[in-house]
């Protein structure tokens, strides 16, 4: 039966301002217009009808995905004072249980928070944080039942199981205890911007809370953090190219915060604490960051003294400080490593992996004085391993490897390879490949090419079991480490933003062309995949070079860039001037308009496409994808499939429950697999 896709009608409306282009689908921005919701539901119904004949394949993929998760999984317990804390899942349940045991792991289990009971019959339930009080008596959590990332803070007495009357509405996911009777939180304004930090004492109402700090610059958001020592709470005011921190020692009375170093354009820093000093990771006069120390009583720039100076070929990505040592997360030649340094400044120890591509990360844990620390390691073919490293003997112990229950899984069936592609300007761009040993690149294969390329986010090559569904069926999975991320250092990011943003798009296209030229794939055999800003990348490259692609998957795509950046009432717009530019400036306007996917839809053939959105998404509003799809349906000259699915009960991250998330993923993988079925068989 021939199915006819829905078509959103065109309405010619007056532009919002002289800078706004004519927008015939602007009416879709009004969710209160019954026609808008009707259109979204019509697209969802069309999606279901088109996918119905593939139900058997979709169900098979879902069962594959489920077979690769340990349905009764549990985290490794971690000691904090007299308690061992961990979380675990029960088979058949969507959400985790938060648990602890007193003194020994043989003690009876206490479930102090059940996410499943909090969710009840709701289709969506996300916890932004779960935080134990300093005396271990209470647990605070932030709960979001819609997906709009506006959290309600509640506090529960663990022993009695009673939920306290305290109720904080409209909060972000940032929260820090001051004592077991007081905490700090961040409140969202009417535009969903986190701009205010409040102090709350248990037993009082929200309207009695004290405003501790208010950010006056809408180009900055505020957050909260705590030192690894647990002695300080930090207020972090951050933009995309600068930040500043204020510190409060929790043992001191009141709620005043001391400025560490005032914001300066282009200056980013993060702070840790030990003894009478702050340790600061900073890019001041150090593009790839350096590590300094400064006295607590006079923490400003003039007092900073180098611990580890700037190295142009090594990016310092993160810092974890313990009482007797610290760990620097470094990146060199596009690969991560951990630098363990004792406080006595003896020779460092480096932790890395003997693999072509991998992911590696340390975390602070609950015990500042611990002689051991934990870190995660994985590769695209090896599931995540949690190690505990003993600093005194320089030896590691494997605590846990992610369990893949599927008896057919064997990591030796897969190959990880790193290749390089020359960019349009001669820059060499790294690409990570994952493929089955029986479907190697000795002959052309279809490729799923994933990329992001914005905000300095790095695409580390860790394990993700969903990729096996594709590589087992003859796909090569590839990560494109394009400029705009920090995969090759901070300069890699700076060369992929603002007036150099086109480098991101050129890099992706250059990778496609190189993979074709090397015979790894063929023209028209590439499926492009990206979400959010990565969805914008998909929108640009499919406008520019649709001939390269077999298909496109764009999740919650940021595709209406020009109109969004012209609307400073939206939550992120002013913050993101530093990433994309301010379109009120003529040069920025021209550049953004030159690539904004919605503005550059053409009357040309497009490959098969799957686009997804979340109705409650406050980062990339649903109407960006809706308008883009409506315009594509009007303009494209082919008969290739264009599917659009809006999650009515979710936001930017999609479904909150683990089984629901697998069902969404199964739909997307089914779409990609059936594209593979259209190609000639080997």
MIKOLPA-686079 format. One line per 4 residues: number of its first residue (from 1); their letters; for each residue x, y, z of C-alpha. Coordinates in nm, 2 decimals. Last residue first. Layout:
NUM	A	X:Y:Z  ...;
This chain:
682	XXXX	2.86:-0.91:-0.14  2.50:-0.81:-0.18  2.41:-0.50:-0.38  2.26:-0.22:-0.16;
678	XXXX	1.90:-0.18:-0.06  1.95:-0.40:0.24  2.19:-0.15:0.39  1.91:0.10:0.40;
674	XXXX	1.70:-0.15:0.59  1.98:-0.16:0.85  1.98:0.21:0.90  1.60:0.24:0.96;
670	XXXX	1.62:-0.07:1.19  1.90:0.10:1.38  1.69:0.41:1.44  1.38:0.21:1.55;
666	XXXX	1.59:-0.01:1.78  1.74:0.30:1.94  1.39:0.42:2.04  1.31:0.08:2.17;
662	XXXX	1.64:0.08:2.37  1.56:0.41:2.52  1.22:0.27:2.64  1.41:-0.02:2.79;
658	XXXX	1.65:0.21:2.98  1.38:0.45:3.10  1.44:0.82:3.04  1.34:0.84:2.67;
654	XXXX	1.50:1.11:2.46  1.80:1.32:2.57  1.67:1.65:2.46  1.32:1.62:2.59;
650	XXXX	1.06:1.35:2.64  0.69:1.27:2.65  0.58:1.36:2.30  0.89:1.20:2.14;
646	XXXX	0.87:1.35:1.79  0.94:1.12:1.49  1.02:1.24:1.14  1.07:1.01:0.84;
642	XXXX	1.19:1.10:0.49  1.21:0.81:0.26  1.35:0.87:-0.09  1.11:0.98:-0.36;
638	XXXX	1.34:1.26:-0.50  1.29:1.63:-0.58  1.32:1.77:-0.23  1.16:2.11:-0.17;
634	XXXX	0.83:2.07:0.00  0.91:1.77:0.21  1.24:1.93:0.30  1.06:2.24:0.42;
630	XXXX	0.83:2.04:0.65  1.13:1.84:0.77  1.32:2.16:0.86  1.02:2.31:1.03;
626	XXXX	0.96:2.01:1.25  1.33:1.97:1.33  1.36:2.33:1.46  1.01:2.31:1.60;
622	XXXX	1.11:2.06:1.87  1.33:2.32:2.05  1.69:2.24:2.07  1.80:2.30:2.43;
618	XXXX	1.46:2.32:2.59  1.34:1.98:2.46  0.98:1.92:2.58  0.85:1.79:2.25;
614	XXXX	1.16:1.59:2.18  1.28:1.56:1.82  1.39:1.29:1.57  1.48:1.30:1.20;
610	XXXX	1.53:1.00:0.98  1.65:1.06:0.62  1.67:0.87:0.29  1.90:1.06:0.06;
606	XXXX	1.81:1.41:-0.08  1.75:1.50:-0.44  1.75:1.87:-0.52  1.53:2.18:-0.47;
602	XXXX	1.75:2.32:-0.19  1.73:2.35:0.19  1.98:2.63:0.27  1.78:2.83:0.53;
598	XXXX	1.69:2.53:0.73  2.05:2.40:0.73  2.21:2.72:0.85  2.54:2.73:0.65;
594	XXXX	2.56:3.06:0.46  2.30:3.22:0.70  2.54:3.18:0.98  2.82:3.35:0.78;
590	XXXX	2.61:3.63:0.66  2.47:3.71:1.00  2.82:3.69:1.16  2.95:3.95:0.91;
586	XXXX	2.64:4.17:0.96  2.65:4.17:1.34  2.30:4.12:1.47  2.37:3.76:1.38;
582	XXXX	2.59:3.72:1.69  2.85:3.45:1.64  2.83:3.07:1.64  3.01:2.96:1.96;
578	XXXX	3.06:3.28:2.15  2.71:3.40:2.06  2.60:3.07:2.23  2.54:3.21:2.57;
574	XXXX	2.32:3.48:2.42  2.10:3.22:2.25  2.08:2.94:2.51  1.75:3.00:2.68;
570	XXXX	1.55:3.15:2.40  1.45:3.52:2.45  1.76:3.62:2.25  1.58:3.52:1.92;
566	XXXX	1.82:3.60:1.63  2.03:3.29:1.72  1.73:3.07:1.68  1.63:3.22:1.35;
562	XXXX	1.98:3.17:1.21  2.04:2.83:1.34  1.73:2.65:1.24  1.91:2.31:1.22;
558	XXXX	2.00:2.22:1.57  1.91:1.86:1.53  1.72:1.66:1.80  1.86:1.35:1.63;
554	XXXX	1.97:1.36:1.27  2.00:1.02:1.09  2.10:1.06:0.73  2.10:0.80:0.45;
550	XXXX	2.28:0.65:0.15  2.50:0.96:0.13  2.77:1.11:-0.08  2.53:1.25:-0.35;
546	XXXX	2.36:1.48:-0.09  2.67:1.70:-0.09  2.60:2.05:0.03  2.25:2.02:0.17;
542	XXXX	2.34:1.68:0.32  2.66:1.83:0.46  2.48:2.12:0.63  2.19:1.92:0.79;
538	XXXX	2.42:1.65:0.92  2.64:1.92:1.09  2.33:2.06:1.24  2.25:1.72:1.37;
534	XXXX	2.59:1.71:1.53  2.49:2.03:1.71  2.20:1.83:1.85  2.26:1.47:1.72;
530	XXXX	2.47:1.32:1.44  2.47:1.04:1.20  2.56:1.03:0.83  2.50:0.70:0.64;
526	XXXX	2.76:0.65:0.37  2.71:0.42:0.07  2.63:0.70:-0.19  2.99:0.71:-0.31;
522	XXXX	3.16:0.39:-0.22  3.33:0.26:0.09  3.68:0.16:0.21  3.81:0.20:-0.14;
518	XXXX	4.07:0.46:-0.03  3.90:0.72:-0.25  3.56:0.66:-0.09  3.70:0.69:0.26;
514	XXXX	3.89:1.00:0.15  3.58:1.16:0.01  3.37:1.10:0.32  3.66:1.23:0.54;
510	XXXX	3.68:1.55:0.32  3.30:1.60:0.36  3.34:1.58:0.74  3.63:1.82:0.74;
506	XXXX	3.46:2.07:0.51  3.17:2.08:0.75  3.38:2.15:1.06  3.61:2.39:0.87;
502	XXXX	3.30:2.60:0.79  3.29:2.71:1.15  3.61:2.91:1.11  3.45:3.26:1.15;
498	XXXX	3.28:3.13:1.47  3.40:2.78:1.56  3.61:2.49:1.41  3.96:2.63:1.42;
494	XXXX	3.92:2.72:1.79  3.83:2.37:1.87  4.13:2.21:1.70  4.34:2.48:1.86;
490	XXXX	4.23:2.34:2.20  4.39:2.00:2.13  4.36:1.73:1.87  4.02:1.59:1.98;
486	XXXX	3.91:1.93:2.11  3.59:1.94:1.91  3.51:2.21:1.65  3.74:2.04:1.40;
482	XXXX	3.63:1.69:1.30  3.71:1.36:1.48  3.49:1.15:1.25  3.39:0.83:1.43;
478	XXXX	3.33:0.54:1.20  3.12:0.22:1.21  3.17:-0.01:0.92  2.86:-0.19:0.82;
474	XXXX	2.84:-0.55:0.73  2.55:-0.68:0.94  2.76:-0.76:1.25  2.90:-0.40:1.21;
470	XXXX	2.55:-0.26:1.24  2.41:-0.44:1.55  2.76:-0.42:1.70  2.72:-0.04:1.71;
466	XXXX	2.45:-0.08:1.98  2.71:-0.22:2.22  2.89:0.11:2.28  3.26:0.10:2.37;
462	XXXX	3.48:0.41:2.38  3.64:0.60:2.10  3.64:0.95:2.25  3.46:1.22:2.05;
458	XXXX	3.58:1.54:2.22  3.34:1.83:2.28  3.50:2.17:2.21  3.16:2.33:2.18;
454	XXXX	3.11:2.18:1.83  3.22:1.89:1.60  2.96:1.62:1.65  3.03:1.32:1.42;
450	XXXX	2.91:0.97:1.33  2.99:0.80:1.00  2.79:0.48:0.94  2.97:0.31:0.66;
446	XXXX	2.85:0.08:0.38  3.14:-0.15:0.27  3.39:-0.14:-0.01  3.63:-0.43:-0.02;
442	XXXX	3.93:-0.50:0.19  3.76:-0.27:0.44  3.67:-0.56:0.67  3.35:-0.76:0.69;
438	XXXX	3.46:-1.09:0.84  3.68:-0.92:1.10  3.38:-0.71:1.20  3.44:-0.33:1.18;
434	XXXX	3.52:-0.03:1.39  3.69:0.27:1.24  3.83:0.58:1.41  3.90:0.89:1.19;
430	XXXX	4.17:1.15:1.25  4.19:1.46:1.04  4.51:1.57:0.87  4.52:1.94:0.79;
426	XXXX	4.58:2.01:0.42  4.34:2.30:0.38  4.05:2.09:0.24  4.12:1.83:0.50;
422	XXXX	4.35:1.52:0.45  4.20:1.21:0.60  4.37:1.00:0.86  4.31:0.64:0.97;
418	XXXX	4.27:0.47:1.31  4.17:0.10:1.32  3.96:-0.10:1.56  3.88:-0.46:1.46;
414	XXXX	3.60:-0.69:1.59  3.56:-1.06:1.62  3.81:-1.07:1.90  3.56:-0.88:2.12;
410	XXXX	3.35:-1.20:2.13  2.97:-1.17:2.17  2.77:-1.47:2.08  2.68:-1.56:2.44;
406	XXXX	2.49:-1.22:2.47  2.53:-1.14:2.84  2.77:-0.85:2.78  2.91:-0.77:3.12;
402	XXXX	3.09:-0.45:3.17  3.42:-0.54:3.33  3.46:-0.49:3.70  3.72:-0.44:3.97;
398	XXXX	4.03:-0.50:3.77  4.33:-0.43:3.99  4.60:-0.18:3.91  4.96:-0.15:4.03;
394	XXXX	5.18:0.14:4.11  5.28:0.01:4.46  5.19:0.31:4.67  4.94:0.46:4.42;
390	XXXX	4.72:0.15:4.41  4.50:0.18:4.10  4.15:0.05:4.10  4.02:-0.04:3.75;
386	XXXX	3.68:-0.03:3.60  3.66:-0.19:3.25  3.43:-0.08:2.98  3.36:-0.32:2.70;
382	XXXX	3.63:-0.39:2.44  3.56:-0.34:2.07  3.52:0.04:2.05  3.78:0.07:2.32;
378	XXXX	3.74:0.09:2.70  3.89:0.22:3.02  3.74:0.35:3.34  3.94:0.48:3.64;
374	XXXX	3.95:0.43:4.01  4.18:0.58:4.27  4.38:0.43:4.55  4.56:0.56:4.86;
370	XXXX	4.23:0.73:4.96  4.26:1.06:5.15  3.99:1.24:4.96  3.75:0.94:4.99;
366	XXXX	3.43:0.96:4.79  3.56:0.90:4.43  3.76:1.15:4.23  3.71:1.01:3.88;
362	XXXX	3.95:0.89:3.62  3.88:0.86:3.24  4.01:0.66:2.94  3.85:0.60:2.60;
358	XXXX	4.02:0.41:2.32  4.18:0.42:1.97  4.48:0.24:1.82  4.52:0.03:2.13;
354	XXXX	4.79:-0.02:2.38  4.61:0.17:2.65  4.72:0.47:2.87  4.84:0.53:3.22;
350	XXXX	5.14:0.76:3.28  5.34:0.76:3.61  5.50:1.09:3.70  5.86:1.12:3.84;
346	XXXX	5.86:1.25:4.19  5.69:1.59:4.26  5.64:1.52:4.63  5.27:1.56:4.57;
342	XXXX	5.26:1.24:4.37  5.18:1.27:4.01  4.96:1.04:3.80  4.92:1.14:3.44;
338	XXXX	4.63:0.98:3.27  4.62:0.93:2.89  4.38:1.03:2.61  4.45:1.00:2.23;
334	XXXX	4.43:1.28:1.97  4.81:1.31:1.92  4.83:1.38:2.29  4.55:1.43:2.54;
330	XXXX	4.59:1.46:2.91  4.37:1.39:3.21  4.58:1.50:3.51  4.57:1.30:3.83;
326	XXXX	4.68:1.43:4.17  4.86:1.30:4.47  4.87:1.29:4.85  4.54:1.44:4.95;
322	XXXX	4.36:1.37:4.63  4.32:1.61:4.33  4.14:1.52:4.00  4.22:1.75:3.70;
318	XXXX	4.09:1.76:3.35  4.16:1.81:2.98  4.53:1.91:2.98  4.61:1.92:2.60;
314	XXXX	4.97:1.81:2.51  5.15:1.93:2.19  5.19:2.29:2.29  5.30:2.21:2.64;
310	XXXX	5.21:2.47:2.90  5.37:2.45:3.25  5.30:2.20:3.52  5.31:2.32:3.88;
306	XXXX	5.32:2.69:3.79  5.26:2.96:4.05  4.95:3.17:4.06  4.96:3.46:4.31;
302	XXXX	4.90:3.74:4.06  4.60:3.55:3.91  4.40:3.57:4.23  4.38:3.31:4.51;
298	XXXX	4.48:3.53:4.81  4.37:3.35:5.13  4.35:3.01:4.95  4.71:3.03:4.84;
294	XXXX	4.77:2.95:4.47  4.88:2.65:4.26  4.91:2.62:3.89  4.84:2.36:3.61;
290	XXXX	4.87:2.46:3.25  4.62:2.47:2.96  4.64:2.39:2.59  4.63:2.75:2.49;
286	XXXX	4.85:2.86:2.78  4.88:3.23:2.85  4.57:3.18:3.08  4.44:2.84:2.98;
282	XXXX	4.40:2.73:3.34  4.39:2.42:3.56  4.40:2.56:3.92  4.51:2.39:4.24;
278	XXXX	4.39:2.58:4.54  4.61:2.59:4.85  4.59:2.58:5.23  4.54:2.20:5.24;
274	XXXX	4.42:2.07:4.90  4.15:2.22:4.68  4.05:2.19:4.31  3.97:2.47:4.07;
270	XXXX	3.88:2.50:3.70  3.98:2.76:3.45  3.88:2.93:3.13  4.01:3.26:2.99;
266	XXXX	3.90:3.37:2.64  3.75:3.70:2.76  3.84:3.76:3.12  3.63:3.66:3.42;
262	XXXX	3.75:3.76:3.76  3.98:3.53:3.96  3.90:3.34:4.28  3.59:3.54:4.40;
258	XXXX	3.51:3.45:4.76  3.15:3.33:4.84  2.94:3.42:5.14  2.69:3.17:5.27;
254	XXXX	2.70:3.20:5.65  2.92:3.02:5.90  3.25:2.87:5.79  3.28:2.49:5.77;
250	XXXX	3.14:2.49:5.42  3.43:2.70:5.28  3.28:2.90:5.00  3.45:2.96:4.67;
246	XXXX	3.37:3.18:4.37  3.46:3.08:4.01  3.49:3.26:3.68  3.44:3.15:3.32;
242	XXXX	3.53:3.22:2.96  3.50:3.10:2.61  3.16:2.92:2.60  3.02:3.10:2.90;
238	XXXX	3.05:3.00:3.26  2.98:3.13:3.61  3.09:2.86:3.85  2.98:2.88:4.21;
234	XXXX	3.21:2.66:4.42  3.15:2.46:4.74  3.45:2.39:4.95  3.57:2.14:5.21;
230	XXXX	3.46:1.83:5.03  3.83:1.75:4.96  3.73:1.67:4.60  3.61:2.03:4.58;
226	XXXX	3.24:2.09:4.52  3.05:2.22:4.21  2.76:2.45:4.14  2.64:2.61:3.82;
222	XXXX	2.58:2.95:3.67  2.51:3.05:3.31  2.69:3.33:3.12  2.58:3.52:2.81;
218	XXXX	2.28:3.64:3.00  2.52:3.87:3.20  2.37:3.96:3.54  2.44:3.63:3.72;
214	XXXX	2.28:3.64:4.06  2.45:3.51:4.37  2.34:3.41:4.72  1.97:3.47:4.70;
210	XXXX	1.83:3.35:5.03  1.54:3.11:5.06  1.22:3.22:5.23  1.01:3.18:4.92;
206	XXXX	1.12:2.82:4.91  0.97:2.74:5.24  1.17:2.65:5.55  1.22:2.31:5.73;
202	XXXX	1.56:2.25:5.58  1.77:2.57:5.52  1.80:2.68:5.16  2.07:2.90:5.00;
198	XXXX	2.00:3.02:4.65  2.21:3.05:4.33  2.06:3.25:4.04  2.12:3.25:3.66;
194	XXXX	2.03:2.90:3.53  1.84:3.00:3.22  1.50:2.84:3.16  1.35:3.16:3.00;
190	XXXX	1.14:3.23:3.31  1.45:3.19:3.53  1.60:2.87:3.65  1.71:2.83:4.01;
186	XXXX	2.05:2.69:4.12  2.08:2.51:4.45  2.27:2.55:4.78  2.22:2.33:5.08;
182	XXXX	2.15:2.34:5.46  2.06:2.10:5.74  2.32:1.82:5.68  2.58:2.09:5.60;
178	XXXX	2.66:2.29:5.29  2.51:2.03:5.05  2.55:2.10:4.68  2.30:2.10:4.39;
174	XXXX	2.31:2.17:4.02  2.04:1.99:3.81  1.85:2.31:3.75  1.57:2.42:3.98;
170	XXXX	1.22:2.53:3.89  1.05:2.41:4.22  1.21:2.35:4.56  1.00:2.13:4.80;
166	XXXX	1.08:2.09:5.17  0.80:1.89:5.34  1.04:1.60:5.41  1.00:1.26:5.25;
162	XXXX	0.98:0.99:5.51  1.17:0.67:5.46  1.24:0.66:5.83  1.61:0.58:5.81;
158	XXXX	1.67:0.75:5.48  1.50:1.08:5.55  1.41:1.21:5.21  1.47:1.55:5.05;
154	XXXX	1.30:1.68:4.73  1.42:1.92:4.46  1.19:1.97:4.16  1.38:1.99:3.84;
150	XXXX	1.33:2.19:3.52  1.52:1.98:3.26  1.23:2.00:3.01  1.21:1.62:3.00;
146	XXXX	0.86:1.60:3.15  0.88:1.43:3.49  1.20:1.60:3.62  1.32:1.50:3.96;
142	XXXX	1.61:1.65:4.16  1.73:1.44:4.46  1.83:1.49:4.82  1.92:1.20:5.05;
138	XXXX	1.93:1.23:5.42  2.10:1.08:5.72  2.45:1.02:5.57  2.59:1.30:5.81;
134	XXXX	2.72:1.50:5.51  2.39:1.46:5.32  2.37:1.21:5.03  2.31:1.35:4.68;
130	XXXX	2.11:1.21:4.39  2.11:1.44:4.08  1.92:1.52:3.77  1.68:1.23:3.82;
126	XXXX	1.47:1.17:3.51  1.12:1.04:3.49  0.92:1.01:3.16  0.62:0.79:3.07;
122	XXXX	0.47:0.84:3.42  0.31:0.53:3.58  0.52:0.54:3.89  0.85:0.73:3.82;
118	XXXX	0.93:0.78:4.19  0.87:0.41:4.25  1.11:0.31:3.97  1.38:0.55:4.09;
114	XXXX	1.39:0.37:4.42  1.59:0.56:4.68  1.75:0.45:5.01  1.75:0.08:4.94;
110	XXXX	1.93:-0.06:5.25  2.11:-0.39:5.20  2.19:-0.60:5.50  2.56:-0.62:5.60;
106	XXXX	2.80:-0.85:5.41  2.95:-0.56:5.22  3.07:-0.43:5.56  3.04:-0.10:5.75;
102	XXXX	2.67:-0.03:5.68  2.54:-0.11:5.34  2.40:0.12:5.07  2.15:0.13:4.78;
98	XXXX	2.02:0.34:4.50  1.78:0.13:4.28  1.80:0.19:3.91  1.53:0.26:3.65;
94	XXXX	1.34:0.08:3.38  1.27:-0.25:3.56  1.25:-0.59:3.39  1.55:-0.73:3.56;
90	XXXX	1.64:-0.53:3.87  1.90:-0.27:3.84  2.18:-0.16:4.09  2.33:0.13:4.26;
86	XXXX	2.62:0.15:4.50  2.73:0.30:4.84  2.93:0.13:5.11  2.88:0.32:5.44;
82	XXXX	3.09:0.39:5.75  3.28:0.69:5.60  3.22:0.67:5.23  3.31:0.34:5.07;
78	XXXX	3.23:0.26:4.71  3.04:-0.04:4.59  3.10:-0.15:4.23  2.78:-0.07:4.02;
74	XXXX	2.52:-0.33:3.97  2.36:-0.49:3.67  2.05:-0.71:3.68  1.95:-0.65:3.32;
70	XXXX	2.31:-0.70:3.21  2.29:-0.53:2.87  2.38:-0.69:2.54  2.08:-0.92:2.52;
66	XXXX	1.86:-0.61:2.53  2.02:-0.47:2.22  1.98:-0.79:2.04  1.61:-0.82:2.15;
62	XXXX	1.55:-0.47:2.02  1.72:-0.56:1.69  1.49:-0.86:1.65  1.19:-0.65:1.73;
58	XXXX	1.29:-0.40:1.46  1.35:-0.67:1.21  1.01:-0.83:1.27  0.84:-0.48:1.28;
54	XXXX	0.99:-0.39:0.94  0.64:-0.39:0.77  0.53:-0.15:1.05  0.81:0.11:0.99;
50	XXXX	0.62:0.31:0.73  0.30:0.30:0.93  0.47:0.40:1.25  0.65:0.69:1.09;
46	XXXX	0.33:0.81:0.93  0.16:0.81:1.27  0.45:1.01:1.42  0.43:1.26:1.13;
42	XXXX	0.05:1.29:1.18  0.11:1.34:1.55  0.35:1.63:1.48  0.11:1.78:1.24;
38	XXXX	-0.19:1.76:1.48  0.03:1.92:1.75  0.10:2.22:1.52  -0.26:2.24:1.39;
34	XXXX	-0.39:2.28:1.74  -0.20:2.61:1.78  -0.07:2.61:2.13  0.26:2.45:2.02;
30	XXXX	0.33:2.77:1.83  0.67:2.72:1.66  0.49:2.53:1.38  0.35:2.87:1.26;
26	XXXX	0.70:2.96:1.14  0.66:2.72:0.85  0.66:2.98:0.57  0.96:3.17:0.71;
22	XXXX	1.07:3.48:0.52  1.41:3.56:0.66  1.45:3.74:0.99  1.68:4.04:0.99;
18	XXXX	1.41:4.29:0.91  1.22:4.16:1.22  0.97:3.89:1.31  0.91:3.83:0.94;
14	XXXX	0.55:3.88:0.81  0.38:3.55:0.75  0.33:3.34:0.44  0.18:3.02:0.56;
10	XXXX	0.28:2.69:0.40  0.09:2.38:0.48  0.26:2.10:0.66  0.27:1.79:0.44;
6	XXXX	0.20:1.44:0.58  0.36:1.15:0.40  0.15:0.95:0.16  0.17:0.57:0.20;
2	XX	0.14:0.34:-0.10  0.00:0.00:0.00;
